[in-house]
Amino acid sequence: MEARLANPRGFCAGVDRAIEIVERALEVHGAPVYVLHEIVHNRHVLEDLRSRGVHFVDTLGEIPSGAVTIFSAHGVAGGVEREGAEHGLRIIDATCPLVTKVHQQAERYGREARELILIGHPGHVEVVGTMGRYPGPVKVVSTVEDVAELAIDDPEHLAYVTQTTLSIDDTREIIDAIEARFPAIQGPDLKDICYATQNRQNAVRRLAGEIELLIVVGSQNSSNSNRLRELGERAGVEAHLIDEASEIRPEWLEGKSAVGVTAGASAPEVLVRAIVERLKELGVESVLESEGEAETTVFRMPAELARPPGA
């Protein structure tokens, strides 16, 4: 039996940046540091940061006045920024730059008095934040059926944006349905959709024809991790989403000759390595790194946490 590792996998540039922001805030300011919502959707990352003095909260009202407060990679509504300033918090923004770009698009469409459609999962933290950047009601759609039920006041002044953790493939049918119904609609270039989500899905597609079992490393509330599992299942491969090596069941491997392993964009590589070691204990004899799209994107740190050149 062999294991084949998808490439790319695991942390994307936005997650790398967000976690480093929290770690540098601890270095510069000391504990406690507060984070509004989960900095990223991964249980192990959160547990590690909690052990070092990071407090994750659901509302700004839970944070003492003057405390160092970080907005998560998923972004927040404009009203939350204003509330933080009024509460006297020392705000550090860890919003992924790709999410910020979507916020700016929503704000621009608002200034142009266009109705806005948001392609995404209702209730997802990123979706809530983007909705809060638009000065009016936002129509959220997540299926082609949702598009058919849309009630739009002025189809000639209409725009759409997308949740970044959906890939081009996730959104293509929905965008096609929107554009078919509303030919005058404006929207972002497809290249503005998160590169990391698409790359990780492409890597699973390449693996799917070579494996009989897919293990996805990620937490249950991670949108992009769930999509990777679903992608494997749609390709006819048995697929499981797990947080750690202890969740692997030996019976999954019975009769299998090739096992694929990938990780969502918020899952650290250390978890992948632990899973590979567990697979070896269960009979995997060789581990192959698959070829894939090289990712070189690095996002700049906030100025207040930037280290001097050469540091």
ABEGO torsion letter per residue (X at the ends): XBBBBBOBBEBBAAAAAAAAAAAAAAAAAEOBBBBBEBABBBAAAAAAAAAAGBBBBABAAABBBGBBBBBBAAEBBAAAAAAAAAAGBBBBBABBAAAAAAAAAAAAAAAAGBBBBBBEBBGBAAAAAAAAABBEBBBBBABAAAAAABBBABAABBBBBBBAABBAAAAAAAAAAAAAABAABBBBBAAABBAAAAAAAAAAAAAAAABABBBBBEBAABAAAAAAAAAAAAAGBBBBBBABAAABBAAAABGBABBBBBBBAABBAAAAAAAAAAAAAAGBABBBBBBBBBBABBBBBBAAABBBBGX
